[in-house]
Amino acid sequence: MTWLWIFLALLAGAAGLRYLARLRSATRPGAPPRVDDDALRRILEHGTLSTGGGEDDDDEPLDPRKAARAEEEFWAESWDEPEEYSR
């Protein structure tokens, strides 16, 4: 029975270490940017979100009108009704 408690303690310790590693990696310089209200405003105004460098710098800004048209086209498509399965 003692082995069970030792195993559970080791498992909890490993989970704690993994959690701490994830917290540290989220604050690294190469970590993905956090999206907050300011970031959303920049995306809506400029169509891009600066991440401090990288290979994404050559991309063109997003066009909100083009995205809206694509969304309207998507929802305007006709959809086939699901087939009823016999039981």
N, C-alpha and C positions, 0 to 999 in steps of 0.2 A: 504494500500500500504506500510505503514511503517513496517508491520509485515513481508513482503517479504524481505525487506532489512535486518531486524534483523535476519531472518532465514538464509539468505545468508552469513551474517557476522559470525554467529555461525558455519555454515558449513565450511567456510574458516578457521576459528580458529581451529576447530576439525581436519581438514586436515593438518594444519600446525603442530599441536601437534603430530599427528600420524607420520608425516615425521620426526620430531625431535626424536621421540622414535625409529624409524627404524635406524636413523643415530647412535644413542647411542648404540643400540643393535649390530650394525655391528662392533663396536670397543671393545666389551666385550671380556674377555679372552676365553669364551666358544664359540665364534662365529666361523663359518666355515672359513677355511683359504682362503686368497686371492690367486688367481692363476695369477702369473706374469711370466716374462721370466725366472727368477731364479727357480721358482717352476717347470716350464715345463722342464728345464734342469735336475733338480733332478729327476723328474718322468721318463724322458727318460734314464738317467744314472743308477738309482737305482731301478726303477719300483715302487717306493712308494713316498708319500709325507708326511712328518712328520707334525703332527698337534699339537704337544706339549703334547701328552698323550691321553689316552682314550681307548676304547675297540677295536680300529682298529689296535693296536700294534702287535697283534698275526697273522695278515694276511701275506701271503707270497708275495714277490715282484712279479710284473707282468712280464711275459715273452713276450717281443715284438715279437719274432718269432712265438710263439703260437697264439698271437693276430692277426698277419698278416695272418697266415694259416686259422684261423677262418673267417677272413674277405674275403679271397679268396674263401673259400668254400661257404660262403653266396652269393657272387656275381656270383659264377659259377652255382648256382641252376637255373633250368629252371623255367620260370614264365609263368603262363597261361595268355593268352591275355585277356583283359577285354571283357566281352560280350557286344554286341551292343544292346541297348534298342530301341525298335521300338517306334516311336512317334505316 
